[in-house]
Amino acid sequence: MGTTDISPAAQAGATAHLPQLHEPRNPGQPLDLDVIAAQRVNTSAVERRCATLPGRRSVKKDHQAAWLLKAITMIDLTTLAGDDTPGRVRRLCAKAAHPVRADILEALGMGPITTGAVCVYHEMVETAVEALEGTGIPVAAVSTGFPAGLSPFPLRVKEIGESVKAGAQEIDIVISRRHVLTGDWQALYDEMRAYREACGEAHVKAILATGELGSLRNVARASQVCMMAGADFIKTSTGKESVNATLPVSLVMMRAIRDYHRRTGYRIGYKPAGGISKAKDALVHLALLKEELGNHWLSPHLFRFGASSLLGDIERQLEHHVTGRYSAAWRHPLG
Ligand SMILES: O=C[C@H](O)COP(=O)(O)O
């Protein structure tokens, strides 16, 4: 197996992982309906820009390996299946703590790395917290009646508290899509504020379920409302909608984050989730992130991929980089 050392700077980037929440936390702002009304999206310009991105931005060889290692540190390694078991969650946690085979890391001249977090349903939080003890990897719980968000409101709020009590440090809530579709921004704001409050010290990611919001303009408006109501991250999808994370949606949400930062000084994290399963998709997302939000966001405290199978493909690409051969996908289970 050949050795192909990655530059110290790239290594430093790849190993920067949680906990490192240096950012002052977004306290939220009063709901500003003028800002919401002013949101505009030129859909065809957004689509054109996204269509040309993969051709304009491609990284090769050592640079690609360094970016892929970096991507791993920003994955919320996820299992959200009805047949999840404690055994599966423990295996997922072991994978999160050692996401790449030691011989591959060694050949790349890299020390140990971990994923950004492990993301599970509430029932699996305790198991994950126990399995990750001593690793520094936080557990994220999906909450508030995930994925539809249609259980009784008091139960949705209570569910957050239960997951925090069980040890989740991050809570991924789902918003009520109907508030967006009916333009009831006050209701969306109030809901999000209640969720943020219930999270306490745990960081809250607002899942917009963008595939169900009807338009990119609605995506921009819902992003602003959730940030005003105190979201730490905005996230595209549950992974259960028929359309999940797309590049146009990412572009719109990243620009919403940039706009919020300009207006308030607070940096909000971004999490594309659902359907991102190939290393090349991750690279395109990172290129877009760097172009739209800059290097500051290239860190697990401001960017995550929500993904259940992306890690497996990245590992295959890294193995190919080191050995010149692709291994079968089944050799990289769980992520
Ligand atoms: O939040 C994470 C998503 O549910 C994962 O979706 P995926 O299984 O399509 O990668």
PDBQT file of the ligand as one rigid body, heavy atoms in Angstrom, charges set to zero:
ROOT
HETATM    1  O1  LIG A 401     -30.945  13.545   8.671  1.00  0.00    +0.000 OA
HETATM    2  C1  LIG A 401     -30.525  12.626   8.011  1.00  0.00    +0.000 C 
HETATM    3  C2  LIG A 401     -31.264  11.907   6.971  1.00  0.00    +0.000 C 
HETATM    4  O2  LIG A 401     -32.383  11.263   7.509  1.00  0.00    +0.000 OA
HETATM    5  C3  LIG A 401     -30.394  10.900   6.291  1.00  0.00    +0.000 C 
HETATM    6  O3  LIG A 401     -30.918  10.633   5.049  1.00  0.00    +0.000 OA
HETATM    7  P1  LIG A 401     -30.260   9.502   4.098  1.00  0.00    +0.000 P 
HETATM    8  O4  LIG A 401     -30.614   8.191   4.721  1.00  0.00    +0.000 OA
HETATM    9  O5  LIG A 401     -30.911   9.717   2.765  1.00  0.00    +0.000 OA
HETATM   10  O6  LIG A 401     -28.778   9.703   4.049  1.00  0.00    +0.000 OA
ENDROOT
TORSDOF 0
